[in-house]
Amino acid sequence: MLNEDALKQVMGTLLNVDPASIGPDASMDTIESWDSLRHMNLVLALEEEFKVSIPDEDAGNITSYQLIKLVLEDLLKAKG
């Protein structure tokens, strides 16, 4: 099961925003500091935090909190 508090903490740290401000509508469009370099670092940090490997095709597409959550939930479920 995905720990959403941990997800928000990682996102907040990497994107330089308050984790409490990250909600379902958070995305590259709503978080000014979320650029392509931070996105790559975010993907790496998520892989490390949740002990998963995010496929390249997903890594480029997880540009919102909701999409990150869906991908991580799928990966964690598959991992067992």
N, C-alpha and C positions, 0 to 999 in steps of 0.2 A: 504494500500500500504506500502511496506517495505521501510524504510528509510535506504538506504545503507551506508550513512555516519555514522549513529548511529551504525550499524552493525560493520563497520570497527573500530569505536572508541572502542566498547566493546572488539572486538577481539584484537586490539592493546594493550589495557590496560591489559587484562588478559594474553596475550602471551608475553608481554614486547617487542613489536616491534612498529615501527612507523606506525600508521594507514594508512598513505599515501602509505606505501609499500605493503599493502594488496590488491591484485588484484585477478582476476579470477583464477589464477593458485595457489593461496595460499592453502596449505594443511599441514597435519602432516608431509608429506615428505619434504616440502620446508621450514618449519619454525622449526628451531632446538629446540626452547624452548617449542614446543607444545608436551607435554608428557601426559600420562594418567591422572595425577592429575590435571594438568591445563585444560585438556579437561572437566573433571567433573565440575570444577569451571566455565569454559566457558559456559557450558550448563545451569548451575544455573543462571549465569549473563544474559544470553540471555532470559531466562524465565522471569526474573525480569524486564529487559529493555523493552521487547516487550509485557509483560503481557499475556503470553501464557504458556501452559504446554506442554513440548515436551515429547511425549511418549517414554518409555524406549527403545523400538525397534529402534526408530529414533535416540535417544541420542547417542547410541554407534556407529551409522553409519555416523553421520555428521562430517566427518574428513577432509572436505575441505570447502573453502569459498562458492563454487558453491552449494554443498549439503546443507550447512546451509541455504543459501539463498532460495533454493527450499522448504525446510521444513518450514521455517518461512513464506514464501509467502503463502503456503498451509494453515498453521495454522491461519494466519491473515485473509485469504479469508473465511475460515470456520467460523471464529469468527464474521465476518460481519463488 
